[in-house]
């Protein structure tokens, strides 16, 4: 019996089908990444002044990192969805997180621009 399961595992790997434990690990990582982006949303609102006060290079690094994580999550979500391994509630959660993070980063960019302009004018007036 174990040889049958061993042969099935070999065949599944050969066909590109991950075993159940690999799928669980992949799903756990995926959910953790969704949660990471949701945490970034909270940080944007909670620590706006600190984010906005970063040097332009550090701010752009943070922004690129956030965009990369969003893009990677979207690609993984699409792949899981194409394979029929993404439940509808997770698909909706991913979509909501991605749309919200995009809007919040755009709002942060605008708020940061206003803040930097205000600081620049204050320095000139001093």
C-alpha positions as CSV (number, residue, x, y, z in Angstrom):
1,X,0.0,0.0,0.0
2,X,2.8,2.4,0.8
3,X,4.3,1.8,-2.7
4,X,1.0,2.8,-4.2
5,X,1.0,6.1,-2.3
6,X,4.6,6.6,-3.1
7,X,3.9,6.0,-6.8
8,X,0.9,8.3,-6.6
9,X,3.1,11.0,-5.0
10,X,5.8,10.6,-7.8
11,X,3.1,10.8,-10.5
12,X,1.5,13.8,-8.9
13,X,4.9,15.6,-8.7
14,X,5.6,14.6,-12.3
15,X,2.3,16.1,-13.4
16,X,3.0,19.2,-11.4
17,X,0.3,18.5,-8.8
18,X,1.6,19.4,-5.3
19,X,0.7,17.1,-2.4
20,X,-1.7,18.1,0.2
21,X,0.9,19.3,2.7
22,X,2.6,21.5,0.1
23,X,-0.8,23.0,-0.9
24,X,-1.5,23.7,2.8
25,X,1.9,25.4,3.2
26,X,1.3,27.4,0.0
27,X,-2.1,28.5,1.2
28,X,-0.8,29.4,4.6
29,X,1.9,31.6,3.0
30,X,-0.7,33.2,0.8
31,X,-3.0,34.0,3.7
32,X,0.0,35.4,5.7
33,X,0.9,37.6,2.7
34,X,-2.7,38.9,2.6
35,X,-2.5,39.7,6.3
36,X,0.8,41.4,5.8
37,X,-0.7,43.8,3.2
38,X,-3.7,44.4,5.5
39,X,-1.2,45.4,8.2
40,X,0.5,47.8,5.8
41,X,-3.0,49.4,5.4
42,X,-3.2,50.0,9.1
43,X,0.3,51.3,9.2
44,X,-0.4,53.8,6.5
45,X,-3.1,55.4,8.5
46,X,-1.5,55.0,11.9
47,X,2.0,56.2,11.0
48,X,1.3,58.7,8.2
49,X,3.5,61.4,9.6
50,X,6.4,59.0,10.0
51,X,6.0,57.6,6.5
52,X,5.6,61.0,4.9
53,X,8.6,62.4,6.7
54,X,11.0,59.8,5.3
55,X,13.5,60.9,2.8
56,X,12.3,60.5,-0.8
57,X,14.6,57.5,-1.4
58,X,13.3,55.7,1.7
59,X,9.7,56.6,0.9
60,X,10.1,55.4,-2.7
61,X,11.7,52.1,-1.5
62,X,8.8,51.5,0.8
63,X,6.3,52.4,-2.0
64,X,8.1,50.0,-4.5
65,X,8.2,47.2,-1.9
66,X,4.4,47.7,-1.2
67,X,3.7,47.7,-5.0
68,X,5.8,44.6,-5.5
69,X,4.1,42.7,-2.7
70,X,0.7,43.7,-4.2
71,X,1.7,42.6,-7.6
72,X,3.1,39.3,-6.3
73,X,-0.1,38.6,-4.4
74,X,-2.3,39.4,-7.4
75,X,-0.2,37.0,-9.6
76,X,-0.4,34.2,-7.0
77,X,-4.1,34.8,-6.5
78,X,-4.7,34.5,-10.2
79,X,-2.6,31.3,-10.4
80,X,-4.5,29.8,-7.5
81,X,-7.8,30.8,-9.0
82,X,-6.9,29.3,-12.4
83,X,-6.0,26.1,-10.6
84,X,-9.4,26.1,-8.8
85,X,-7.6,26.4,-5.4
86,X,-8.7,29.8,-4.3
87,X,-12.0,30.0,-2.4
88,X,-14.4,32.8,-3.3
89,X,-14.1,34.5,0.1
90,X,-10.2,34.6,-0.2
91,X,-10.5,36.0,-3.8
92,X,-12.8,38.7,-2.5
93,X,-10.5,39.5,0.4
94,X,-7.5,39.7,-1.9
95,X,-9.3,42.0,-4.3
96,X,-10.5,44.2,-1.5
97,X,-7.0,44.4,0.0
98,X,-5.4,45.2,-3.4
99,X,-8.0,47.9,-4.3
100,X,-7.8,49.4,-0.8
101,X,-4.0,49.5,-0.7
102,X,-3.8,51.1,-4.1
103,X,-6.2,53.8,-3.0
104,X,-4.5,54.4,0.3
105,X,-1.0,54.6,-1.3
106,X,-2.3,57.1,-3.8
107,X,-3.9,59.1,-1.0
108,X,-0.7,58.9,1.0
109,X,1.2,60.2,-2.0
110,X,-1.1,63.2,-2.3
111,X,-1.1,63.9,1.5
112,X,2.7,63.5,1.5
113,X,3.1,66.0,-1.4
114,X,0.9,68.6,0.5
115,X,2.9,68.0,3.7
116,X,6.2,68.4,1.9
117,X,5.0,71.6,0.1
118,X,3.8,73.0,3.4
119,X,7.2,72.3,5.1
120,X,9.1,73.7,2.2
121,X,7.0,77.0,2.3
122,X,7.5,77.2,6.1
123,X,11.3,76.9,5.6
124,X,11.3,79.6,3.0
125,X,9.2,81.9,5.1
126,X,11.5,81.5,8.2
